[in-house]
């Protein structure tokens, strides 16, 4: 599985912010299909307001020739992954989409 252009940048930023990367990638079974979210991370007692939080992060660079096409793919993946997380053993895990600032 190929990693996105900014995968390591996002991973490093999460780690610098106190997140512990627990999965790279985070595999979920959704019906008969395996889905792979780029990263999963958790916090411990680093700061009271974020202690025990769990997240999953899908990384997208939007570096292709059609930004609108990439947007549709990213949105579709995000919605599918959100449903997969809701029915998983970790429904408390919050899903984020990491994109470059200019894309945001």
C-alpha atoms as a printed R data frame, in Angstrom:
    type eleno elety resid chain resno       x      y       z
1   ATOM     1    CA   UNK     A     1   0.000  0.000   0.000
2   ATOM     2    CA   UNK     A     2   1.493  3.319  -1.083
3   ATOM     3    CA   UNK     A     3   1.710  6.081   1.500
4   ATOM     4    CA   UNK     A     4   0.523  9.577   0.707
5   ATOM     5    CA   UNK     A     5   3.058 12.291  -0.035
6   ATOM     6    CA   UNK     A     6   2.542 13.942   3.384
7   ATOM     7    CA   UNK     A     7   2.104 10.752   5.424
8   ATOM     8    CA   UNK     A     8   5.344 11.078   7.397
9   ATOM     9    CA   UNK     A     9   4.842 14.824   7.893
10  ATOM    10    CA   UNK     A    10   1.441 14.215   9.507
11  ATOM    11    CA   UNK     A    11   2.795 11.316  11.553
12  ATOM    12    CA   UNK     A    12   5.694 13.420  12.865
13  ATOM    13    CA   UNK     A    13   3.393 16.345  13.682
14  ATOM    14    CA   UNK     A    14   1.094 14.063  15.699
15  ATOM    15    CA   UNK     A    15   4.027 12.637  17.610
16  ATOM    16    CA   UNK     A    16   5.414 16.104  18.373
17  ATOM    17    CA   UNK     A    17   1.970 17.057  19.691
18  ATOM    18    CA   UNK     A    18   2.064 14.168  22.162
19  ATOM    19    CA   UNK     A    19   0.146 11.500  20.257
20  ATOM    20    CA   UNK     A    20   1.362  7.907  20.293
21  ATOM    21    CA   UNK     A    21   0.986  6.271  16.872
22  ATOM    22    CA   UNK     A    22  -0.676  2.908  17.492
23  ATOM    23    CA   UNK     A    23  -1.328  1.779  13.906
24  ATOM    24    CA   UNK     A    24   0.292  2.639  10.579
25  ATOM    25    CA   UNK     A    25  -2.037  1.847   8.841
26  ATOM    26    CA   UNK     A    26  -5.150  1.192  10.932
27  ATOM    27    CA   UNK     A    27  -6.978 -1.827   9.510
28  ATOM    28    CA   UNK     A    28 -10.723 -2.250  10.017
29  ATOM    29    CA   UNK     A    29 -13.018 -5.011   8.858
30  ATOM    30    CA   UNK     A    30 -16.233 -3.532   7.417
31  ATOM    31    CA   UNK     A    31 -18.553 -6.328   6.352
32  ATOM    32    CA   UNK     A    32 -16.573 -8.434   3.902
33  ATOM    33    CA   UNK     A    33 -14.073 -5.664   3.153
34  ATOM    34    CA   UNK     A    34 -10.882 -4.568   4.889
35  ATOM    35    CA   UNK     A    35 -10.361 -0.812   4.974
36  ATOM    36    CA   UNK     A    36  -7.083  0.877   5.823
37  ATOM    37    CA   UNK     A    37  -7.022  4.303   7.442
38  ATOM    38    CA   UNK     A    38  -3.560  5.856   7.215
39  ATOM    39    CA   UNK     A    39  -2.862  6.371  10.926
40  ATOM    40    CA   UNK     A    40  -4.330  5.713  14.352
41  ATOM    41    CA   UNK     A    41  -3.102  7.434  17.489
42  ATOM    42    CA   UNK     A    42  -3.892  7.696  21.170
43  ATOM    43    CA   UNK     A    43  -3.001  9.997  23.996
44  ATOM    44    CA   UNK     A    44  -2.157  9.109  27.546
45  ATOM    45    CA   UNK     A    45  -1.917 11.410  30.544
46  ATOM    46    CA   UNK     A    46   0.075 14.082  28.701
47  ATOM    47    CA   UNK     A    47  -2.583 16.750  29.168
48  ATOM    48    CA   UNK     A    48  -5.816 16.369  31.079
49  ATOM    49    CA   UNK     A    49  -7.981 17.693  28.267
50  ATOM    50    CA   UNK     A    50  -6.724 15.140  25.741
51  ATOM    51    CA   UNK     A    51  -5.956 12.158  27.987
52  ATOM    52    CA   UNK     A    52  -7.314  8.897  26.633
53  ATOM    53    CA   UNK     A    53  -8.458 10.268  23.272
54  ATOM    54    CA   UNK     A    54  -8.268  8.029  20.222
55  ATOM    55    CA   UNK     A    55  -8.128  9.268  16.668
56  ATOM    56    CA   UNK     A    56  -7.750  7.928  13.151
57  ATOM    57    CA   UNK     A    57  -6.270 10.109  10.420
58  ATOM    58    CA   UNK     A    58  -6.642  9.747   6.664
59  ATOM    59    CA   UNK     A    59  -3.910 11.714   4.852
60  ATOM    60    CA   UNK     A    60  -4.519 13.256   1.423
61  ATOM    61    CA   UNK     A    61  -2.090 15.437  -0.530
62  ATOM    62    CA   UNK     A    62  -4.347 16.596  -3.395
63  ATOM    63    CA   UNK     A    63  -1.283 16.524  -5.647
64  ATOM    64    CA   UNK     A    64  -2.973 14.950  -8.679
65  ATOM    65    CA   UNK     A    65  -4.154 16.573 -11.887
66  ATOM    66    CA   UNK     A    66  -7.813 16.920 -10.831
67  ATOM    67    CA   UNK     A    67  -8.390 18.449  -7.415
68  ATOM    68    CA   UNK     A    68 -12.170 18.018  -7.637
69  ATOM    69    CA   UNK     A    69 -11.762 14.330  -8.474
70  ATOM    70    CA   UNK     A    70  -9.390 13.889  -5.537
71  ATOM    71    CA   UNK     A    71 -11.863 15.735  -3.319
72  ATOM    72    CA   UNK     A    72 -14.616 13.277  -4.257
73  ATOM    73    CA   UNK     A    73 -12.353 10.304  -3.560
74  ATOM    74    CA   UNK     A    74 -11.259 11.768  -0.208
75  ATOM    75    CA   UNK     A    75 -14.838 12.566   0.810
76  ATOM    76    CA   UNK     A    76 -16.029  9.088  -0.185
77  ATOM    77    CA   UNK     A    77 -13.239  7.428   1.768
78  ATOM    78    CA   UNK     A    78 -13.857  9.655   4.778
79  ATOM    79    CA   UNK     A    79 -17.585  8.837   4.855
80  ATOM    80    CA   UNK     A    80 -16.968  5.106   4.411
81  ATOM    81    CA   UNK     A    81 -14.283  5.078   7.092
82  ATOM    82    CA   UNK     A    82 -16.496  7.009   9.510
83  ATOM    83    CA   UNK     A    83 -19.238  4.392   9.180
84  ATOM    84    CA   UNK     A    84 -16.684  1.575   9.537
85  ATOM    85    CA   UNK     A    85 -15.399  3.165  12.752
86  ATOM    86    CA   UNK     A    86 -18.928  3.594  14.133
87  ATOM    87    CA   UNK     A    87 -19.610 -0.138  13.854
88  ATOM    88    CA   UNK     A    88 -16.099 -1.208  14.905
89  ATOM    89    CA   UNK     A    89 -14.855 -2.245  18.316
90  ATOM    90    CA   UNK     A    90 -13.628  1.353  18.781
91  ATOM    91    CA   UNK     A    91 -16.578  3.626  17.916
92  ATOM    92    CA   UNK     A    92 -15.120  6.318  20.209
93  ATOM    93    CA   UNK     A    93 -12.179  6.821  17.813
94  ATOM    94    CA   UNK     A    94 -12.595 10.169  16.011
95  ATOM    95    CA   UNK     A    95 -11.742 10.318  12.315
96  ATOM    96    CA   UNK     A    96  -9.830 13.249  10.815
97  ATOM    97    CA   UNK     A    97  -8.828 14.106   7.263
98  ATOM    98    CA   UNK     A    98  -5.340 15.649   7.001
99  ATOM    99    CA   UNK     A    99  -4.915 17.892   3.970
100 ATOM   100    CA   UNK     A   100  -2.395 20.590   2.972
101 ATOM   101    CA   UNK     A   101  -3.189 24.130   4.129
102 ATOM   102    CA   UNK     A   102  -3.795 25.422   0.611
103 ATOM   103    CA   UNK     A   103  -6.302 22.627  -0.021
104 ATOM   104    CA   UNK     A   104  -8.093 23.407   3.243
